[in-house]
Amino acid sequence: MDQSSTILTPPAEPRDFGFYLEGASVPAGSREVFVLNSPGHGVPVTRMVKCTDDDLDAAVASARRAFDDRSWSALTGADRATILLRTAELLRARIDEVAYWETLENGKPIAQARAEVGGCVGMFEYAAGLARSLHGDSFNNTGDGALGVVTREPIGVVGLITPWNFPFLILCERVPYILAGGNTIVAKPSEVTSATTLILAEILTEAGLPAGVFNVVTGSGRTVGQRLLEHMDVDMLSFTGSTAVGRAVVEASGRTNFKKLGLELGGKNPQIVFADADLEDAADGVAFGIAFNTGQCCVSGSRLIVERSVAEDFGRMVAEKLAKAKIGDPLDESTQIGAITTDAQNETILGYIEKGQAEGATLISGGAQPDLGKGQYIAPAVFTDVTPDMAIAREEIFGPVLTILPFDTMEDAISMANDTEYGLAATVWSKNIDTALTVSRQVQAGRFWVNTTLAGGPELPIGGFKQSGWGREAGIYGVEEYTQIKSVFIEIGKRDHWIK
C-alpha cells in the first residue's frame, strides 16, 4: 500500500496476535492477553498473548527438535541462502505493513521505520551470501601421515531477547546471521513492541523455513525472558538492552549451563567536534545523532565534546537545528521526531532534564513537552555549563538530551571521550585526516564514525568495548559469533602402534 501521500491512522480496533510455534501462529485461547498502546496516539493498537512457562518450554523444545533433526543445519549453504533471499523478497513486498506496525507500537516516525525495514531487506540478502561462503580451514603441515581440518558448526538453539527501541532493526541485525550459520531460534521481543517480530515469523515460514527453526514467545522479560535465559536447553543467548540487565544475564548463565552470550548493552557516546570541521555539516550530524529515534538509541551521540574556540557558536548552531526539527504524529510522513515509547521512559528523560538543571547545567534549548494532544513527546534538550561528573554527562539517559563539554587539545578530547564505563560508539568531525585517524584509533568504542554518524551497512560488525557488551553482530563476524569451531586430526595410512 502506498502511504506516501496520506497521513495514516491507528486501527479502529486492536489487532490480535498469537505467539509463534512450530511454524504457525498460536492464538491466546484461555491464556491472558495484554494490550499495547500507541505512544504517539494514546490508543490501543495490538493485543498479545501473555505466554506461560509451559509455552516457553514448548518453544525451546520445538527449536531443539528442529536443530537435532538437522532439517536446517544440514542443508547446504546454497539451500539456506535460497530461503534467506526469498525472505528478503517477501519482506520487500511488505515494507509498508511492517513499518506501520513498528511505528504504532514504538512511536518512531513512519519514514524512519520504512527506511529501517528497507535496510533489513539488505541484511537478509547479505546473510544469504554468507551462508554460502562460511567455511573452516585445513592444515597440510602436519606431515605426510596426517591432515588437520577445522570446521565451523552451528552452535544450536539460540535464545534472542530484543528491546523496544528498534524492534525490527535489531531483530534483523541478528536473525539472518544466526540462520545463515545453521542455528534455530527462540525469540522474545520486548513486551511493548512485539508485532513486527511475529510478522517476520510469518514471512520466514512463507519463505520456506522449516517448522520450529524460528519460534516467538511474547510476554514479560521477568517471566518468559528470565526462563529463556536460564533454560538448560538453550545453547546461546543474544541480549540487547541495558548494562544493568546485561549483568543479570551473565549471572543467570553462570547459574545454569554456561551458555554462550552475545550482549549489546548501554552507551554514553561522544561526538567529538574539532574547530577545523565543516561546522554546518557537523551541527546537522550532531542534531541527527541525538534526536534520531527520539534519542532512544544505544549508539546515540549524547555527549558533544567540542573544541573550546568554537564551542559556544557550535552549541547555538546545534540548538537551532534541533528547534527546526518537526515533532509530531509518528504516522505523518513529514515528522522527524516521534513519541517516547513508554510512560516509564518518558518520566526518566524528564527526570534527567530536571536533574541537569538542579546540578547547575544550563538548558539552552528544548526539554519541554509539546502540546500535541494525545501521545508523549519531548523536545530535544541541549545543556551547556556541564561538568564531567554530572549525572547527565555520565549516565545513559536513553532520550534526546545532549550535553556540551569543551576541550582544548586533542589529548583532552580523547581523554574526555574515554572517561566512561561504556564503549559502544563514537564520532569525530574534522577535515584533518591525521586528527580523524588518531582519534579513531585511541577512542575506546566498538563502532566509530568519521564526519558522519549512525551510518553503516550489513557488512560492518556491531558491538561494544568495556561495559557496552560482548561479541559482535552483523557481517561475517555476526555469523561466526553463532558458530563453534571443531578441530579434526585425520591419520593417513597405518597408525604407528603404541604397544609393539
C-alpha positions as CSV (number, residue, x, y, z in Angstrom):
1,M,0.0,0.0,0.0
2,D,1.3,3.5,-0.9
3,Q,1.4,5.6,2.1
4,S,3.5,8.5,0.8
5,S,0.6,10.9,0.1
6,T,-1.6,10.5,3.1
7,I,-1.3,10.5,6.9
8,L,-2.2,7.1,8.2
9,T,-4.3,6.5,11.3
10,P,-4.3,3.8,14.1
11,P,-6.6,0.8,13.6
12,A,-10.2,1.2,14.8
13,E,-9.7,-1.9,17.0
14,P,-6.5,-3.5,18.3
15,R,-5.2,-6.3,16.2
16,D,-4.8,-9.7,17.9
17,F,-1.5,-11.6,17.6
18,G,-0.7,-15.1,18.7
19,F,2.7,-16.3,19.6
20,Y,4.6,-18.5,17.1
21,L,5.4,-22.2,17.5
22,E,6.3,-25.0,15.0
23,G,5.8,-22.7,12.0
24,A,2.3,-21.4,12.9
25,S,0.6,-18.7,15.0
26,V,-0.9,-20.0,18.3
27,P,-3.9,-18.0,19.5
28,A,-4.4,-16.9,23.1
29,G,-7.1,-19.5,23.9
30,S,-7.5,-19.4,27.6
31,R,-4.2,-17.6,28.2
32,E,-4.1,-14.0,29.5
33,V,-3.6,-11.2,26.9
34,F,-2.2,-7.7,27.3
35,V,-2.9,-4.6,25.2
36,L,-0.2,-2.4,23.7
37,N,-1.0,1.3,23.2
38,S,0.4,3.6,20.6
39,P,2.7,6.1,22.3
40,G,2.1,8.6,19.6
41,H,-1.7,8.4,19.8
42,G,-2.6,7.1,23.2
43,V,-4.9,4.4,21.8
44,P,-4.7,0.6,22.0
45,V,-3.3,-1.0,18.7
46,T,-2.3,-4.6,19.4
47,R,-3.3,-7.5,21.7
48,M,-0.6,-10.0,22.6
49,V,-0.6,-13.4,24.4
50,K,1.0,-13.5,27.8
51,C,3.0,-16.7,27.3
52,T,3.4,-19.1,30.2
53,D,6.5,-21.0,31.3
54,D,5.0,-24.0,29.5
55,D,4.8,-22.0,26.3
56,L,8.4,-21.0,26.6
57,D,9.4,-24.7,27.3
58,A,7.4,-25.7,24.2
59,A,9.2,-23.1,22.1
60,V,12.6,-24.3,23.2
61,A,11.6,-27.9,22.6
62,S,10.5,-27.0,19.1
63,A,13.8,-25.3,18.4
64,R,15.7,-28.2,19.8
65,R,13.8,-30.8,17.7
66,A,14.4,-28.7,14.6
67,F,18.1,-28.4,15.3
68,D,18.5,-32.1,16.2
69,D,16.6,-33.4,13.2
70,R,19.0,-31.3,11.1
71,S,16.2,-30.0,8.9
72,W,18.0,-26.7,8.8
73,S,21.6,-27.2,10.0
74,A,22.3,-30.0,7.5
75,L,21.1,-28.0,4.5
76,T,23.8,-26.8,2.1
77,G,24.7,-23.2,2.3
78,A,23.1,-22.7,-1.1
79,D,19.8,-24.1,0.2
80,R,19.9,-21.8,3.3
81,A,20.8,-18.9,1.1
82,T,17.7,-19.6,-1.2
83,I,15.4,-19.2,1.8
84,L,17.1,-16.1,3.1
85,L,16.8,-14.5,-0.3
86,R,13.2,-15.5,-0.5
87,T,12.6,-13.9,2.9
88,A,14.2,-10.7,1.6
89,E,11.9,-10.7,-1.4
90,L,8.8,-11.2,0.7
91,L,9.9,-8.6,3.2
92,R,10.4,-6.1,0.5
93,A,6.8,-6.6,-0.6
94,R,5.6,-5.9,3.0
95,I,7.8,-2.9,4.0
96,D,4.9,-0.5,4.4
97,E,3.0,-3.0,6.5
98,V,5.9,-3.8,8.8
99,A,6.7,-0.1,9.1
100,Y,3.1,0.7,10.0
101,W,3.0,-1.7,13.0
102,E,6.5,-0.7,14.0
103,T,5.5,2.9,14.2
104,L,2.3,2.2,16.0
105,E,3.9,0.3,18.9
106,N,7.2,2.2,19.1
107,G,6.3,5.8,18.2
108,K,9.1,6.4,15.8
109,P,8.4,8.4,12.6
110,I,6.9,6.3,9.8
111,A,9.5,7.5,7.3
112,Q,12.3,6.3,9.7
113,A,10.5,3.0,10.2
114,R,10.2,2.4,6.5
115,A,13.9,3.1,5.9
116,E,14.8,0.7,8.7
117,V,12.7,-2.1,7.3
118,G,14.1,-1.5,3.9
119,G,17.6,-1.8,5.4
120,C,16.6,-5.1,6.9
121,V,15.9,-6.5,3.4
122,G,19.6,-5.9,2.7
123,M,20.6,-7.8,5.8
124,F,18.8,-10.9,4.6
125,E,20.4,-10.6,1.2
126,Y,23.9,-10.1,2.6
127,A,23.5,-13.0,5.1
128,A,22.4,-15.3,2.2
129,G,25.9,-14.7,0.7
130,L,27.5,-15.5,4.0
131,A,25.6,-18.8,4.2
132,R,27.3,-19.9,1.0
133,S,30.8,-18.6,1.9
134,L,31.1,-19.6,5.5
135,H,34.0,-22.1,5.8
136,G,36.6,-23.6,8.0
137,D,40.3,-24.2,7.4
138,S,42.8,-27.0,6.8
139,F,46.4,-27.7,7.8
140,N,48.5,-29.6,5.4
141,N,51.6,-29.0,7.5
142,T,51.1,-32.0,9.8
143,G,53.4,-34.3,7.8
144,D,52.6,-36.9,5.1
145,G,50.8,-39.1,7.7
146,A,48.1,-36.7,8.8
147,L,45.8,-33.8,7.8
148,G,44.3,-31.2,10.1
149,V,40.8,-29.8,9.4
150,V,39.0,-27.0,11.3
151,T,35.2,-26.8,10.8
152,R,32.6,-24.2,11.8
153,E,29.4,-25.7,13.1
154,P,26.2,-24.1,14.3
155,I,26.1,-23.6,18.0
156,G,22.5,-24.9,18.3
157,V,19.4,-23.3,19.9
158,V,19.8,-19.6,20.2
159,G,17.6,-17.5,22.6
160,L,17.1,-14.0,21.2
161,I,15.9,-11.2,23.5
162,T,15.3,-7.9,21.7
163,P,14.5,-4.4,23.0
164,W,11.7,-1.9,22.3
165,N,13.7,0.9,20.7
166,F,14.5,-0.8,17.4
167,P,12.2,-3.9,17.5
168,F,12.6,-4.9,13.9
169,L,16.0,-3.5,13.0
170,I,17.8,-5.1,15.9
171,L,15.9,-8.3,15.3
172,C,17.2,-8.3,11.7
173,E,20.7,-7.4,12.7
174,R,20.7,-10.9,14.3
175,V,18.2,-13.3,12.8
176,P,19.6,-13.7,9.2
177,Y,23.1,-14.2,10.5
178,I,22.0,-16.7,13.1
179,L,20.1,-18.6,10.5
180,A,23.0,-18.4,8.0
181,G,25.1,-20.3,10.5
182,G,22.5,-23.1,10.7
183,N,21.0,-22.4,14.1
184,T,17.5,-22.5,15.4
185,I,15.9,-19.6,17.3
186,V,13.5,-18.8,20.2
187,A,12.8,-15.0,20.0
188,K,11.4,-13.0,22.9
189,P,10.6,-9.4,21.8
190,S,10.0,-6.6,24.2
191,E,6.6,-6.8,25.7
192,V,5.8,-3.3,24.4
193,T,6.8,-3.9,20.8
194,S,6.1,-7.5,19.7
195,A,4.1,-7.2,16.5
196,T,6.9,-7.0,13.9
197,T,8.7,-10.0,15.3
198,L,5.6,-12.0,14.8
199,I,5.2,-10.7,11.3
200,L,8.8,-11.8,10.5
201,A,7.9,-15.2,11.7
202,E,5.1,-15.4,9.2
203,I,7.4,-14.2,6.4
204,L,10.1,-16.8,7.3
205,T,7.6,-19.6,7.2
206,E,6.2,-18.4,3.8
207,A,9.8,-18.3,2.5
208,G,10.2,-22.0,3.3
209,L,12.0,-22.0,6.7
210,P,11.3,-25.4,8.3
211,A,8.9,-25.6,11.2
212,G,10.4,-25.0,14.6
213,V,13.5,-23.2,13.3
214,F,12.1,-19.7,14.3
215,N,9.8,-19.5,17.3
216,V,8.4,-16.4,19.1
217,V,7.2,-16.1,22.7
218,T,5.6,-12.9,23.9
219,G,5.2,-11.6,27.4
220,S,7.2,-10.1,30.3
221,G,11.0,-10.2,30.4
222,R,10.8,-11.0,34.1
223,T,8.9,-14.2,33.4
224,V,9.4,-15.8,29.9
225,G,12.5,-13.8,29.3
226,Q,14.1,-14.9,32.5
227,R,13.1,-18.5,31.9
228,L,14.6,-18.3,28.4
229,L,18.0,-17.0,29.6
230,E,18.1,-19.7,32.3
231,H,16.9,-22.5,30.2
232,M,19.2,-25.6,30.2
233,D,18.4,-26.4,26.6
234,V,19.4,-23.1,25.1
235,D,23.0,-23.1,23.8
236,M,23.5,-19.4,23.3
237,L,21.6,-16.2,24.3
238,S,21.7,-12.9,22.5
239,F,20.5,-10.0,24.6
240,T,20.3,-6.3,23.7
241,G,19.4,-3.9,26.4
242,S,20.8,-2.0,29.4
243,T,24.2,-2.8,31.0
244,A,22.4,-3.4,34.4
245,V,20.2,-6.1,32.9
246,G,23.2,-7.5,30.9
247,R,24.9,-8.2,34.3
248,A,21.9,-10.2,35.3
249,V,22.0,-12.1,32.1
250,V,25.7,-13.0,32.8
251,E,24.8,-14.2,36.3
252,A,21.9,-16.3,35.1
253,S,24.1,-18.0,32.5
254,G,26.7,-18.8,35.2
255,R,24.0,-20.4,37.4
256,T,22.8,-22.7,34.7
257,N,24.6,-24.2,31.7
258,F,27.3,-21.5,31.0
259,K,25.6,-20.8,27.7
260,K,27.5,-18.6,25.3
261,L,26.4,-14.9,25.4
262,G,26.2,-12.1,22.9
263,L,25.5,-8.8,24.6
264,E,24.9,-5.4,23.1
265,L,24.5,-3.1,26.1
266,G,24.4,0.6,27.1
267,G,26.3,3.6,25.7
268,K,27.2,7.2,26.5
269,N,28.6,8.0,23.2
270,P,30.8,11.0,22.4
271,Q,30.6,13.2,19.3
272,I,34.0,15.0,19.1
273,V,34.0,18.2,17.0
274,F,37.2,20.0,16.1
275,A,37.3,23.6,15.0
276,D,38.5,22.6,11.5
277,A,35.4,20.6,10.8
278,D,32.7,21.6,8.4
279,L,30.7,23.0,11.3
280,E,27.4,23.3,9.4
281,D,27.7,19.7,8.4
282,A,28.8,18.7,11.9
283,A,25.9,20.6,13.5
284,D,23.4,18.7,11.4
285,G,25.1,15.4,12.2
286,V,25.2,16.1,15.9
287,A,21.5,17.1,15.9
288,F,20.6,13.9,14.0
289,G,22.8,11.8,16.4
290,I,20.9,12.9,19.5
291,A,17.3,13.2,18.0
292,F,17.2,10.1,15.9
293,N,14.6,7.7,17.3
294,T,13.9,10.5,19.9
295,G,17.3,9.7,21.4
296,Q,16.1,6.2,22.4
297,C,19.2,4.7,20.8
298,C,22.1,2.9,22.4
299,V,24.5,4.5,19.9
300,S,23.0,8.0,20.3
301,G,25.6,10.7,20.3
302,S,24.6,12.2,23.6
303,R,28.0,13.7,24.7
304,L,29.1,16.6,22.5
305,I,32.8,17.2,23.1
306,V,33.7,20.3,21.1
307,E,36.9,22.4,20.7
308,R,36.6,25.4,23.0
309,S,37.3,28.1,20.4
310,V,34.0,27.2,18.6
311,A,32.0,25.6,21.5
312,E,29.6,28.5,22.1
313,D,28.8,29.2,18.5
314,F,28.6,25.5,17.6
315,G,26.3,24.8,20.5
316,R,24.0,27.5,19.3
317,M,24.1,26.0,15.8
318,V,23.0,22.6,17.1
319,A,20.2,24.1,19.2
320,E,18.9,26.0,16.2
321,K,19.0,22.8,14.1
322,L,17.0,20.9,16.7
323,A,14.5,23.7,17.1
324,K,13.6,23.3,13.4
325,A,13.1,19.5,13.5
326,K,9.4,18.6,13.2
327,I,8.0,16.8,16.3
328,G,4.6,15.2,15.8
329,D,2.3,12.4,14.8
330,P,4.6,9.4,14.0
331,L,2.3,8.4,11.2
332,D,2.8,11.7,9.4
333,E,5.4,11.4,6.7
334,S,6.9,14.8,7.5
335,T,7.5,14.0,11.2
336,Q,11.2,13.8,12.1
337,I,10.9,13.3,15.9
338,G,8.2,11.0,17.1
339,A,7.0,9.9,20.5
340,I,8.7,8.5,23.6
341,T,7.9,4.8,23.6
342,T,6.9,4.1,27.2
343,D,5.5,6.1,30.1
344,A,8.4,5.0,32.3
345,Q,11.0,6.2,29.8
346,N,9.2,9.5,29.3
347,E,9.4,10.1,33.1
348,T,13.0,9.0,33.2
349,I,14.0,11.5,30.5
350,L,12.1,14.4,32.1
351,G,13.7,13.5,35.4
352,Y,17.2,13.8,34.0
353,I,16.3,17.2,32.4
354,E,15.2,18.4,35.9
355,K,18.3,16.8,37.5
356,G,20.7,18.5,35.0
357,Q,19.3,21.9,35.9
358,A,19.4,21.1,39.6
359,E,23.1,20.1,39.2
360,G,23.9,23.5,37.7
361,A,23.9,22.9,34.0
362,T,22.2,25.5,31.7
363,L,19.3,24.3,29.5
364,I,19.7,26.4,26.3
365,S,17.1,24.7,24.2
366,G,14.3,22.2,24.4
367,G,13.4,20.0,27.3
368,A,9.7,20.8,27.2
369,Q,6.7,18.6,26.3
370,P,5.0,20.0,23.2
371,D,1.2,20.1,23.5
372,L,0.3,17.7,20.6
373,G,-2.8,16.2,22.1
374,K,-2.6,12.5,22.8
375,G,0.8,10.9,22.9
376,Q,4.0,11.7,24.8
377,Y,6.7,13.9,23.2
378,I,9.8,15.7,24.4
379,A,11.6,18.5,22.5
380,P,15.4,17.7,22.4
381,A,17.2,19.2,25.3
382,V,20.6,20.9,24.9
383,F,22.8,21.6,28.1
384,T,25.8,23.8,28.4
385,D,27.9,24.6,31.6
386,V,28.2,20.8,32.0
387,T,30.9,19.2,34.1
388,P,32.0,15.6,33.6
389,D,30.8,14.5,37.0
390,M,27.2,15.4,36.4
391,A,24.7,12.6,36.0
392,I,23.5,14.0,32.6
393,A,27.1,13.7,31.4
394,R,27.8,10.2,32.8
395,E,24.6,8.2,32.8
396,E,22.8,6.7,29.8
397,I,19.6,8.7,29.6
398,F,18.2,7.0,26.5
399,G,16.4,10.1,25.4
400,P,17.0,13.4,23.4
401,V,19.3,15.1,26.0
402,L,22.6,16.5,24.7
403,T,25.4,17.7,27.0
404,I,28.1,20.1,25.7
405,L,31.7,19.9,27.1
406,P,34.5,22.0,25.6
407,F,38.1,20.7,25.1
408,D,41.4,22.5,24.4
409,T,43.7,19.8,22.9
410,M,43.3,16.5,21.1
411,E,44.6,14.7,24.1
412,D,41.9,16.3,26.2
413,A,39.2,15.3,23.7
414,I,40.4,11.7,23.7
415,S,40.6,11.5,27.5
416,M,37.1,13.0,27.9
417,A,35.7,10.6,25.3
418,N,37.1,7.6,27.1
419,D,36.1,8.8,30.6
420,T,33.1,6.5,30.8
421,E,32.3,2.9,31.7
422,Y,30.8,2.5,28.2
423,G,32.4,1.9,24.8
424,L,29.7,1.3,22.3
425,A,30.1,4.1,19.6
426,A,31.9,7.4,18.9
427,T,32.1,10.0,16.2
428,V,34.7,12.5,15.2
429,W,34.2,15.6,13.0
430,S,37.4,17.0,11.4
431,K,38.7,17.8,7.9
432,N,42.3,16.8,9.1
433,I,42.9,13.2,8.2
434,D,45.7,12.9,10.8
435,T,43.3,14.1,13.5
436,A,40.5,11.8,12.5
437,L,42.7,8.7,12.3
438,T,44.4,9.4,15.6
439,V,41.1,9.9,17.4
440,S,39.6,6.8,15.8
441,R,42.5,4.7,16.9
442,Q,42.5,5.9,20.5
443,V,38.9,6.3,21.4
444,Q,37.6,3.1,23.0
445,A,34.4,2.2,21.1
446,G,33.2,-0.8,19.0
447,R,31.8,1.5,16.3
448,F,33.3,4.7,15.1
449,W,32.2,7.3,12.5
450,V,34.2,10.0,10.8
451,N,32.4,13.0,9.5
452,T,29.0,11.2,9.7
453,T,27.1,9.3,12.4
454,L,24.7,6.5,12.9
455,A,25.6,5.1,9.4
456,G,26.8,1.7,8.1
457,G,25.5,-1.4,6.4
458,P,25.1,-5.2,6.8
459,E,28.8,-5.8,6.1
460,L,30.0,-4.0,9.3
461,P,30.0,-5.6,12.7
462,I,28.1,-4.2,15.7
463,G,29.2,-4.4,19.3
464,G,30.9,-2.6,22.2
465,F,34.0,-2.3,24.3
466,K,34.1,-2.2,28.1
467,Q,30.7,-2.4,29.7
468,S,28.9,-2.0,26.4
469,G,28.8,-5.7,25.7
470,W,30.4,-8.9,24.5
471,G,30.7,-10.3,21.0
472,R,29.7,-8.9,17.6
473,E,26.6,-8.9,15.4
474,A,26.2,-8.5,11.7
475,G,28.8,-9.0,8.9
476,I,30.8,-12.2,8.6
477,Y,31.7,-11.7,12.3
478,G,28.0,-11.9,13.1
479,V,27.7,-15.4,11.5
480,E,30.9,-16.6,13.1
481,E,29.6,-15.5,16.5
482,Y,26.9,-18.1,16.3
483,T,29.2,-21.0,15.3
484,Q,31.6,-23.1,17.2
485,I,34.9,-24.4,16.0
486,K,35.9,-28.1,15.8
487,S,39.3,-29.3,15.1
488,V,39.7,-32.7,13.3
489,F,43.0,-34.6,13.1
490,I,43.0,-37.2,10.4
491,E,45.6,-40.0,10.4
492,I,46.5,-41.1,6.9
493,G,47.6,-44.7,6.3
494,K,48.5,-47.2,9.1
495,R,49.0,-45.8,12.6
496,D,52.3,-46.4,14.4
497,H,51.3,-48.7,17.3
498,W,51.9,-47.6,20.8
499,I,52.2,-51.2,22.1
500,K,54.5,-53.2,19.9
